[in-house]
Amino acid sequence: TLLNYGFSQITGGAAAGGTRTFPIAAPTLGCQKTIVCTTANTSDSAIVDLNGATLLGLGTQDLIKFSTAGDFVTLVGVSTSVYAITSRTPTSVTTTS
């Protein structure tokens, strides 16, 4: 489980079509978290699972998908169950539920 603060480096799946999922601890109000994916592509993605938390303004979306090496996202806890995205790679980091 990724910590809900600081910096984490993650990697995509180990084989074509592989996906690695990284759960993150529940948000804490005001704590900032930056996640960078060092290796990934459209068939070998990395997913951060918000573990029951959601993203501010995005309804029930609770997964963040990285599909390109160098992708990043910065989150901040706005409550104990909601993260907000404060910055991200514009086109290749996506969210889903």
LUMZALUM-880025 format. One record per residue (C-alpha): residue number from 1; residue in three letters; x, y, z. Coordinates in Angstrom, 1 decimal, always signed. Example, Ala and Ser with C-alpha at 12.3 -4.5 7.8 and 13.67 -1.06 7.14 Angstrom:
// LUMZALUM-880025
+-----+------+--------+--------+--------+
| pos | code |   east |  north |     up |
+-----+------+--------+--------+--------+
|   1 |  ALA |  +12.3 |   -4.5 |   +7.8 |
|   2 |  SER |  +13.7 |   -1.1 |   +7.1 |
+-----+------+--------+--------+--------+
***
This chain:
// LUMZALUM-880025
+-----+------+--------+--------+--------+
| pos | code |   east |  north |     up |
+-----+------+--------+--------+--------+
|   1 |  THR |   +0.0 |   +0.0 |   +0.0 |
|   2 |  LEU |   +1.3 |   +3.4 |   -1.0 |
|   3 |  LEU |   +1.6 |   +6.0 |   +1.8 |
|   4 |  ASN |   -0.9 |   +8.9 |   +1.5 |
|   5 |  TYR |   +1.9 |  +11.6 |   +1.6 |
|   6 |  GLY |   +5.2 |  +12.2 |   +0.0 |
|   7 |  PHE |   +6.5 |  +10.8 |   -3.2 |
|   8 |  SER |   +6.1 |   +7.3 |   -4.8 |
|   9 |  GLN |   +7.5 |   +5.8 |   -7.9 |
|  10 |  ILE |   +5.5 |   +3.0 |   -9.6 |
|  11 |  THR |   +5.9 |   +0.8 |  -12.7 |
|  12 |  GLY |   +3.6 |   -0.7 |  -15.2 |
|  13 |  GLY |   +2.9 |   -4.4 |  -15.8 |
|  14 |  ALA |   +5.8 |   -6.8 |  -16.4 |
|  15 |  ALA |   +4.4 |   -8.3 |  -19.6 |
|  16 |  ALA |   +2.4 |   -7.2 |  -22.6 |
|  17 |  GLY |   -1.1 |   -6.7 |  -21.5 |
|  18 |  GLY |   -0.1 |   -6.7 |  -17.8 |
|  19 |  THR |   -1.4 |   -4.2 |  -15.3 |
|  20 |  ARG |   +0.0 |   -3.6 |  -11.9 |
|  21 |  THR |   -2.3 |   -2.1 |   -9.3 |
|  22 |  PHE |   -1.1 |   -0.1 |   -6.3 |
|  23 |  PRO |   -3.5 |   +0.6 |   -3.5 |
|  24 |  ILE |   -3.0 |   +3.9 |   -1.6 |
|  25 |  ALA |   -3.8 |   +4.6 |   +2.0 |
|  26 |  ALA |   -6.9 |   +6.7 |   +2.8 |
|  27 |  PRO |   -6.4 |  +10.5 |   +2.4 |
|  28 |  THR |   -5.6 |  +12.7 |   +5.3 |
|  29 |  LEU |   -6.8 |  +16.3 |   +5.2 |
|  30 |  GLY |   -4.0 |  +18.5 |   +3.7 |
|  31 |  CYS |   -1.5 |  +15.8 |   +3.0 |
|  32 |  GLN |   +0.0 |  +15.9 |   -0.5 |
|  33 |  LYS |   +1.0 |  +12.9 |   -2.5 |
|  34 |  THR |   +3.0 |  +12.8 |   -5.8 |
|  35 |  ILE |   +3.1 |   +9.6 |   -7.8 |
|  36 |  VAL |   +5.3 |   +9.1 |  -10.9 |
|  37 |  CYS |   +5.2 |   +6.1 |  -13.2 |
|  38 |  THR |   +8.6 |   +5.2 |  -14.5 |
|  39 |  THR |   +7.6 |   +2.5 |  -17.0 |
|  40 |  ALA |   +4.3 |   +1.9 |  -18.7 |
|  41 |  ASN |   +2.6 |   +1.9 |  -22.1 |
|  42 |  THR |   -0.9 |   +1.4 |  -23.4 |
|  43 |  SER |   -0.7 |   -2.4 |  -22.9 |
|  44 |  ASP |   +1.4 |   -2.5 |  -19.7 |
|  45 |  SER |   -0.3 |   +0.1 |  -17.5 |
|  46 |  ALA |   -0.1 |   +0.9 |  -13.8 |
|  47 |  ILE |   -3.2 |   +1.7 |  -11.7 |
|  48 |  VAL |   -3.5 |   +3.5 |   -8.4 |
|  49 |  ASP |   -6.5 |   +2.2 |   -6.5 |
|  50 |  LEU |   -7.9 |   +4.9 |   -4.1 |
|  51 |  ASN |   -9.0 |   +2.1 |   -1.8 |
|  52 |  GLY |  -12.6 |   +3.3 |   -1.2 |
|  53 |  ALA |  -11.8 |   +7.0 |   -1.5 |
|  54 |  THR |  -13.0 |   +9.1 |   -4.5 |
|  55 |  LEU |  -11.7 |  +12.0 |   -6.5 |
|  56 |  LEU |  -13.2 |  +15.5 |   -5.9 |
|  57 |  GLY |  -15.6 |  +16.4 |   -8.6 |
|  58 |  LEU |  -15.4 |  +13.1 |  -10.3 |
|  59 |  GLY |  -18.3 |  +11.2 |   -8.6 |
|  60 |  THR |  -17.4 |   +7.6 |   -7.9 |
|  61 |  GLN |  -14.1 |   +7.5 |   -9.8 |
|  62 |  ASP |  -11.6 |   +5.7 |   -7.6 |
|  63 |  LEU |   -8.8 |   +4.5 |  -10.0 |
|  64 |  ILE |   -6.0 |   +6.5 |  -11.6 |
|  65 |  LYS |   -4.4 |   +4.9 |  -14.7 |
|  66 |  PHE |   -0.9 |   +5.6 |  -15.9 |
|  67 |  SER |   -0.2 |   +4.5 |  -19.5 |
|  68 |  THR |   +3.0 |   +6.3 |  -20.4 |
|  69 |  ALA |   +6.4 |   +6.4 |  -18.7 |
|  70 |  GLY |   +6.9 |   +9.7 |  -17.0 |
|  71 |  ASP |   +3.2 |  +10.1 |  -16.2 |
|  72 |  PHE |   +2.6 |  +11.8 |  -12.8 |
|  73 |  VAL |   -0.2 |  +12.9 |  -10.6 |
|  74 |  THR |   -0.3 |  +15.0 |   -7.5 |
|  75 |  LEU |   -3.1 |  +14.5 |   -5.0 |
|  76 |  VAL |   -4.1 |  +16.3 |   -1.8 |
|  77 |  GLY |   -6.4 |  +14.9 |   +0.8 |
|  78 |  VAL |   -9.5 |  +17.1 |   +1.2 |
|  79 |  SER |  -11.2 |  +14.8 |   +3.7 |
|  80 |  THR |  -10.7 |  +11.3 |   +5.0 |
|  81 |  SER |  -12.5 |   +9.9 |   +2.0 |
|  82 |  VAL |  -11.8 |  +12.3 |   -0.9 |
|  83 |  TYR |   -8.6 |  +13.2 |   -2.8 |
|  84 |  ALA |   -8.3 |  +16.2 |   -5.2 |
|  85 |  ILE |   -6.0 |  +16.1 |   -8.2 |
|  86 |  THR |   -3.8 |  +19.3 |   -8.0 |
|  87 |  SER |   -1.6 |  +18.5 |  -11.1 |
|  88 |  ARG |   -1.1 |  +15.6 |  -13.5 |
|  89 |  THR |   +0.2 |  +14.7 |  -16.9 |
|  90 |  PRO |   -2.4 |  +16.3 |  -19.1 |
|  91 |  THR |   -3.3 |  +13.5 |  -21.6 |
|  92 |  SER |   -2.1 |  +10.1 |  -20.5 |
|  93 |  VAL |   -3.2 |  +10.0 |  -16.8 |
|  94 |  THR |   -6.9 |   +9.0 |  -16.7 |
|  95 |  THR |   -9.4 |   +8.3 |  -14.0 |
|  96 |  THR |  -12.2 |   +5.7 |  -13.9 |
|  97 |  SER |  -14.3 |   +3.7 |  -11.4 |
+-----+------+--------+--------+--------+
***
